[in-house]
């Protein structure tokens, strides 16, 4: 199984986007990664960024022999596609449209989009949305995004996140299938599955719908656990890596695999960027994937 091994920009650049993408790519290459999953919504990569600047970044990556196979964003937690306020939903769709355009200019084939949320468990300021309303609003938004994704030939990949929405593989599969579009798929985060299931089961159920994958680990506790379960060692936790890799091989998965190392286990003292963490993770990614 040959996949681009990437590191999340957040691990080596932080959430504020202060580090120039070219620097992040150079540093990741020196650590042994093959690409960087850039992040949209902070630093240079915001809706105001120009196509010229994005193509400069893409050209720099190519000259280094590095990939930018996917572009993430954390903005969808606040600008939710399922928010009760229609104005917020419109802003979220507009932001996602720019996200798609920028990813295309960067040469990335996959755009990570959060499908919305019933609630945000760690943020009481966010509204609780009835599940049926979340489904309807997310469907309405995705119908618009799917049209643009097909036009510019990028893939919207919906991540399984802890928003109590699309929280099992059957729900995710049903949601994605309604669009009947090859440009709408799933961004599978293996550790996010562990709070109530197993990533290898998700992979088996979703099959070719899986367009991108996040690797991190999680330690269950007290019938699931919370944010502190996300550790800072890829090999320590409850992910069954041989089972995950075998499941990916079974579906002939060929997309990017990104180490998204955000060690919430260190809260309240978590600090990113963490270059030592990124260096420590690179050989462990290769070990998991049998590329030692």
N, C-alpha and C positions, 0 to 999 in steps of 0.2 A: 504494500500500500504506500503510494507516494503522494504525500500531501505537503503543501507549504507549511512549515513550522514558523509561526509568528509569535510575537510578544505584544501584549496590549500596550499602546502608547501610554496609558495611565500609569503603568508600573514604572516606566523609565522616564516619563515626562510630567507626571502629576496631572491633577484634574483641571488646573488652571490653564494648561496649554502654553506655558511660558517657553518651553524648549522648542526650537525650530524643528520641523519635521525632518529636515536633512540631517541634523545632529542626531536625532533619535534613530534614524536609519543607520547611520554610521556606527553608533554605539551598539545597536542590536546586531549588526553584522559581525562586529568584533567579538561578541559573546557567542556567536555560532548560530544565531537565528537566520532564517531565510526571508523574513519579512516582518513588517510592523502593521498591526491593526491601528490605523490612525483614528482619532476621535474628533467628531464634528460638534461644534457648539461652544468652543472656547479657544482662546489664543488666535492664531491666524485663521483657523478653519471654522469660520462663521458664515452666515448667509451673505455677508458683504465681500467675501473673498472673490477674487477674479478668476476667470478661467485660465488666464495667462499664468497666474501664480500657481494654480493647481497643476498645470502641465509642467511647470518648472520643477515642482516637487516630484512628479511622476518621472520626469527625465532624469533627475538626480538619482532616484531609486534604481532606475534601469541601468545607469552608468555604474552603479555599485554592485549590480547583480542581485538586487533586493526586490522583493515584491510588496505591493500594497493590495492584497486580495480582498480586504474588507474594511469597512469604515463603521465605527460604532458611535453611539451618542448616549449620554445619560440625561439629556434634557427632557425626555419623554415622561419622566416621573412627575415633573411639574407641569409640562405642556402635554397633558394626556389626551389621547384620541378618544377617551371615554368620559371626559370631564362633564359634569352637569351643565356647565356654562358653555353655550354654543360658541361664544367668542373665543374661549380658550381652545375649543376643539378646532376652530378655523385656524387659529395660530399654530396649533400642532400640525395640521395638515400642510400649511404653508411651509413650516420648518422642515417637515419631512420631504416636501418637494425639492427644497434646496439641498437637503441631505443627499437625495438621489442624484441631483445634477453634479454636485461636488464630487461624489464618489465616481461618477462617470469620468469627470475631468481628471481624476487621480488615477484612472485605469483600474479601479476596484470593481469587481463583478458583483459583490454582495454588500448590502446595506442592512445593518442591524437596526430594527425598529421594534420598540416595545408595543405590544398590541393594545395597551391600556390596562386598567386595573379596576377591580372591585373595591380595593382599599390598598393603602400602603402601610403595612404593619408597623413600620418604625417611624411613621410620620403622621401624627394625629391631626395635623393641620390639613391634610388632604381629605377630600370628601369620600364617604362610602357610597358606592354606586350599585344599585340593584343589578344582579348578574344579567338579567334579560336586557336591561338598558345598555349595559356594557357591550353585550354581544351585538345589539342593533347598531350602536354608535361606532364600534370598531369595524363592523362590516361596511357601514356607509363610508367610513374614511378609507378603508382598504380598497374599495371599488374605485375610488379616485386615484389612489397611489398605484394600483395595478396598471391602469391605463398609461400613466407616465413611465412606469418601469418597463412596460413592453415597448414603448416608443423609443426609449434610449438604451434598451437592452442591458439593464441591470436587474438584480434580483432583490426583492424585499424579503428579508428573512426575519420572521417573528420569533423573538426569544422567549423561552419559558422562564419567566421571572416570578418572584414572590409577590404577585399582586392579587392572588386568589382568583385569577381569571385564566382560563385555558391551562389549568394546573395538572392535567393528566393527558396522556398521549391520544386518547380517543377524542377528547374535546379539541385538542390542537389539530388533529387530523381532519375532523369534521369542519372546523373553521376554515382551514386552508383550502380544503377541497371545494368549498362552495364557489370559489373564484374561477375555478377551471383555467388557471393561468400558470404556465411554466415559470413565470416571473414572481410568483408568490410561494414562499417556502418557509422552512423552520431554521432558526438559529438555535441549535441544541447546546445548552450549558449542562454538562454532565453533573456537576456538583449541585446545581439547583434542583435536580431531580430527587436528590436524596432525602429531602425533608418528608416526602411521602411516597417514595418509590425507588426505582432502579433505572439508571440511564440506559442500560443494555435493553431493557424492555421498551423504552421509548424508541430507541433506534430500530428495533425489530418492527414496531408498529408503524413508524413513520417512513421507513425505507428511503426511497429517492427524494422524498420531500425535504430531507435534511440537506441544507445548502452550506452550512458553516457550523463549526463546533468550537466551543470554549472548553479548555481543560483547566480545572482547578480542583481542589479537594475539599471535603467537608466531613466533619465528625458529628455523627448524630448523638443526641442526648435528650432525655426526657420526652420520649415519643416524637422525636423530630429534631428540635433544637432551634436556635436562633442565629443571628448574624455572627456571633462569636465562634460558631462552628467552622467558619471559613478560615483555614490556617495558612501558614506561610511556608509549608513544605508540601510540594506536589505529591510526594509519595506517602504522606501520613494522613490518614483519614479513611473513610468508608467506601471510596470509589474502588470497585473491582476492576483494575486497569486491564488485565487480560480479557475479561468478559466484554469490556467496552471496545477494546481494539478488535476482538473477534467479531463483535456485532457490526462494527464499521466495515470490516473486511467483507462480511457476508453481504452487505448492501452495495459493495463496490464504491464506497465513499471516496471521492476524489477532490473534495473542496479543502479550504484552509482549515488548519487546526491552530488555534490561538491560545496561548497561556494567558489567562486573565487573572493575574495574581494581585488580588486586593485583600490583604490580610486583616479582615475585620476582627480576627482573634486578638489583635493588638489594641483594639479600642479600650480606652479613649486616647491612646497614644499612637495611633496609626499615622505614619507619615509617608507620603509618596511625593516625588519619585524615590525608589529604593533600588539602587543599582546592584547592591549585593544580592538582593532577592532575585533580580532578573538574571544575574550570572549563575546563581545556584539552580535556577529553574531550567536553563537551557539543556544541560546534560541529562536532566531527569526527563525532559520531553523526549530526547533521543532514546533514552533507555526504555521508556514506555512503548515507543513506536518501533523498537528493535533496530535502531540505527546507531548503536554504540560503536 
